[in-house]
Amino acid sequence: MLLREAAVPVPALTAAVELLGLLADSQDAVTREAAAQVAVRLRTAVEAMAVPGW
């Protein structure tokens, strides 16, 4: 069975995006692309959880 969702604090997701940003300068094109795609998914998740007016 695959895990489809997990409760993760928003600050943990934000930190993960920051860490993935470090891979943006990787010499390996596959690493750069994978990091960029995961960062986009994490940012999307953070934005989906955002509460307007907070």
Rosetta blueprint (number, residue, H / E / L):
1 M L
2 L L
3 L L
4 R L
5 E L
6 A L
7 A L
8 V L
9 P L
10 V H
11 P H
12 A H
13 L H
14 T H
15 A H
16 A H
17 V H
18 E H
19 L H
20 L H
21 G H
22 L H
23 L H
24 A H
25 D H
26 S L
27 Q L
28 D L
29 A H
30 V H
31 T H
32 R H
33 E H
34 A H
35 A H
36 A H
37 Q H
38 V H
39 A H
40 V H
41 R H
42 L H
43 R H
44 T H
45 A H
46 V H
47 E H
48 A H
49 M H
50 A L
51 V L
52 P L
53 G L
54 W L
